[in-house]
Amino acid sequence: MNSRSDSRLVALNSALEVNCALLIDKLAGLRNQTAFSDFSEKSADAPEFFGNQYVDLNGASWQEINLQLLAQQADFLTIGA
């Protein structure tokens, strides 16, 4: 279990025209294409803001999220901390 001192706030870019931030329990760093061995396109029943799903060289699965589309979701905008 992570303590709040290990958490980070990631603010969405002001270009999205929404004032919010994500509370991240654990950061794993940024990755580029060479860090992944495979990917699949989002499934038809996935949320609109989901992008591709990637598999890294260690076999871990990563979900791409379109923050612009996420920031437009009413359910997301009404979340309270």
Kinemage of the C-alpha trace (Angstrom):
@kinemage 1
@onewidth
@group {chain A} dominant
@subgroup {mainchain}
@vectorlist {calphas} color= white
{ca met a 1} P 0.000 0.000 0.000
{ca asn a 2} L 1.349 3.410 -0.963
{ca ser a 3} L 1.161 6.352 1.379
{ca arg a 4} L 0.010 9.749 0.149
{ca ser a 5} L 3.639 10.906 0.288
{ca asp a 6} L 4.389 8.454 -2.548
{ca ser a 7} L 1.523 9.801 -4.675
{ca arg a 8} L 1.777 12.511 -7.320
{ca leu a 9} L -0.679 14.967 -8.828
{ca val a 10} L -0.589 15.164 -12.612
{ca ala a 11} L -2.404 18.245 -13.920
{ca leu a 12} L -4.107 18.105 -17.291
{ca asn a 13} L -2.918 20.622 -19.836
{ca ser a 14} L -4.868 23.878 -19.845
{ca ala a 15} L -5.452 23.367 -23.578
{ca leu a 16} L -8.067 20.758 -22.593
{ca glu a 17} L -10.075 23.616 -21.048
{ca val a 18} L -10.687 21.745 -17.794
{ca asn a 19} L -9.186 22.446 -14.394
{ca cys a 20} L -8.347 19.067 -12.907
{ca ala a 21} L -5.527 16.784 -11.938
{ca leu a 22} L -5.104 13.045 -11.554
{ca leu a 23} L -3.931 11.586 -8.249
{ca ile a 24} L -1.417 8.916 -9.242
{ca asp a 25} L -0.545 6.249 -6.678
{ca lys a 26} L 2.528 5.036 -8.527
{ca leu a 27} L 4.427 6.355 -11.520
{ca ala a 28} L 6.167 3.904 -13.813
{ca gly a 29} L 7.733 6.488 -16.121
{ca leu a 30} L 7.226 7.356 -19.735
{ca arg a 31} L 7.807 4.782 -22.440
{ca asn a 32} L 8.506 4.997 -26.152
{ca gln a 33} L 7.713 2.468 -28.884
{ca thr a 34} L 10.964 0.537 -28.442
{ca ala a 35} L 9.848 -0.459 -24.909
{ca phe a 36} L 6.952 -2.527 -26.284
{ca ser a 37} L 6.891 -5.854 -28.066
{ca asp a 38} L 3.237 -5.885 -29.148
{ca phe a 39} L 0.024 -3.869 -29.198
{ca ser a 40} L -3.644 -4.310 -29.991
{ca glu a 41} L -6.264 -1.776 -30.931
{ca lys a 42} L -8.985 -1.029 -28.409
{ca ser a 43} L -11.924 -3.383 -28.341
{ca ala a 44} L -15.339 -2.260 -29.540
{ca asp a 45} L -16.742 -2.344 -25.980
{ca ala a 46} L -13.893 -0.301 -24.439
{ca pro a 47} L -14.581 3.194 -23.102
{ca glu a 48} L -14.301 5.973 -25.679
{ca phe a 49} L -11.176 7.393 -24.009
{ca phe a 50} L -9.224 4.103 -24.231
{ca gly a 51} L -6.565 3.915 -26.922
{ca asn a 52} L -4.382 0.998 -27.899
{ca gln a 53} L -3.207 -1.593 -25.419
{ca tyr a 54} L 0.507 -2.374 -25.392
{ca val a 55} L 2.661 -5.209 -24.039
{ca asp a 56} L 6.141 -4.304 -22.833
{ca leu a 57} L 9.273 -6.432 -23.150
{ca asn a 58} L 8.585 -7.945 -19.696
{ca gly a 59} L 5.059 -9.022 -20.681
{ca ala a 60} L 3.250 -6.329 -18.679
{ca ser a 61} L 0.137 -4.795 -20.227
{ca trp a 62} L -0.209 -0.992 -20.625
{ca gln a 63} L -3.419 0.873 -21.480
{ca glu a 64} L -3.207 4.070 -23.521
{ca ile a 65} L -5.662 6.746 -22.350
{ca asn a 66} L -6.709 9.737 -24.423
{ca leu a 67} L -6.735 12.486 -21.774
{ca gln a 68} L -8.635 14.910 -23.997
{ca leu a 69} L -11.519 12.453 -24.367
{ca leu a 70} L -11.334 11.483 -20.686
{ca ala a 71} L -11.597 15.140 -19.662
{ca gln a 72} L -14.878 15.396 -21.584
{ca gln a 73} L -16.563 12.514 -19.730
{ca ala a 74} L -19.255 13.649 -17.282
{ca asp a 75} L -18.476 10.713 -14.950
{ca phe a 76} L -14.832 11.754 -14.788
{ca leu a 77} L -15.614 15.415 -14.188
{ca thr a 78} L -17.879 14.631 -11.231
{ca ile a 79} L -15.375 12.460 -9.350
{ca gly a 80} L -14.576 13.758 -5.878
{ca ala a 81} L -11.404 13.023 -3.967
